[in-house]
Every structure is written in C-alpha cells, then in structure tokens.
Amino acid sequence: MERIRRNIVAGLLASLPLLLTAWVVRLVFDFLVAAGRPVVVGIANGLATRQPDISRLLLQDWFQSLLAAVVTLFALYLLGALTTAVVGRRLWHLFDRLMARIPFVESVYGAVRKLITSFQTAPAGQQRVVLIEFPHADMKTVGFVTKLFTDSTTGSEIAAVYVPTAPNPTSGYMELVPSERLVWLDWNANEAMQFILSGGTAAPEHLTFHKPRPPSIADRDGA
C-alpha cells in the first residue's frame, strides 16, 4: 500500500504541470469561443436559407467552437493593429471618452483601464515589482506597485501594492504599505508573473529579501 500511495503521488506531481497548462489553455479557449460564438451563430442563421449545408456545419458544436476562437483571435489582432496606428489611437481615445460618460460602466471600465495602464509604466522611474511584509513581518510576498500616495498627516509616501495569489494571479489582495517598508526588486513584470504562476520555481537565481541597511557612523568614519 505504501508503494501504491508513493507511485500515485509521484504520478500526480509529474502530471501537475501538464494539468495546470491544460487548465489555463482551456480557460483561454473558452473565453475565445464565448466571445466569437455570437458572430458564428449570426453567420449560420444568415446562411440558413441560401446555404443550408454550410449553415448546418457552422452550427455543429466542434466546428462552431473552433471557428469562434479563430474569429476572436483575428478580431484581437485587428484591434491591436488599430490601437498602434495613429488614427487608431485617436479612435480609441474617443472610445474611452464615450465609456467615461456611461454611468456605472465608467467606474468598472475606468478602474480596469487604469490598472492595465499602471502595469505598463513604472512609478517614479523605479521598478514596479516589490516585496512586502505579508502576512507578518518575518515573511514577504511579491507585489506590484500600482500607485504612490502622500500621507496627508505625516507627509510620508504610501504605496498601493497589488499582491496576486498563486497560481491564479487574477485574484489577490490590495495593500497600502509605507514606501520605506518596501523591498524593490530588479525583476520585470514578466519575471514576477512567471514566479507567481510557477509557484516560485521559475525565478531569477538571486533576490533582495532584506532592505539594504544604511552604513553606520563607524562605517562612514572608516571610509
């Protein structure tokens, strides 16, 4: 029984990377299918009288899902090409202004838009990836600085830090941390996300766990 248990656990650990990869791929594929399915169904309904054979093919679940994913990928490609062009950036800016005028939608869309934008630019010229003391002072976790504030009482700098959970970074915690308590890492956002998604196995060989201690008076005198 001990050998059976050990082999089952070993098999589970060996298959875990494949299972997690399949789960992520399935999650992305389901999103692509759900986004493109209305277009495929509309095309199938439009061809029902003129091309019934093609319409029936489009309504088959496997073909419909595959074509819906392709349609969504093509739409994302066109959107990316449009937003990188000069005219496309202007149109996208007008779209942002339109979304800002819609009640309730503006609060959700604006918040997500600001979060995505914050990950694309580093605050005050610093790296965005940090370590914070969480859940207590003897432990640290990786976070992303999203905004810097000034304490109206003390004048000290406060950082808003998003702490994603592993291996699903779409959920996490929002922490307000004094900037002097942060440990700034020289990781980029991609390295930090790989670290989180892999449960810490994919990461640079070295990290700064403790804040560098300022030199003492004796050290300065000796220098």
C-alpha positions, 0 to 999 in steps of 0.5 A: 500500500505504501508503494501504491500511495508513493507511485500515485503521488509521484504520478500526480506531481509529474502530471501537475504541470501538464494539468495546470497548462491544460487548465489555463489553455482551456480557460483561454479557449473558452473565453475565445469561443464565448466571445466569437460564438455570437458572430458564428451563430449570426453567420449560420442563421444568415446562411440558413436559407441560401446555404443550408449545408454550410449553415448546418456545419457552422452550427455543429458544436466542434466546428462552431467552437473552433471557428469562434476562437479563430474569429476572436483571435483575428478580431484581437489582432485587428484591434491591436493593429488599430490601437498602434496606428495613429488614427487608431489611437485617436479612435480609441481615445474617443472610445474611452471618452464615450465609456467615461460618460456611461454611468456605472460602466465608467467606474468598472471600465475606468478602474480596469483601464487604469490598472492595465495602464499602471502595469505598463509604466513604472512609478517614479522611474523605479521598478514596479515589482516589490516585496512586502511584509505579508502576512507578518513581518518575518515573511514577504510576498511579491507585489506590484506597485500600482500607485504612490500616495502622500500621507496627508498627516505625516507627509510620508509616501504610501504605496498601493501594492497589488499582491496576486495569489498563486497560481491564479494571479487574477485574484489577490489582495490590495495593500497600502504599505509605507514606501520605506517598508518596501523591498524593490526588486530588479525583476520585470513584470514578466519575471514576477508573473512567471514566479507567481504562476510557477509557484516560485520555481521559475525565478531569477537565481538571486533576490533582495529579501532584506532592505539594504541597511544604511552604513553606520557612523563607524562605517562612514568614519572608516571610509 
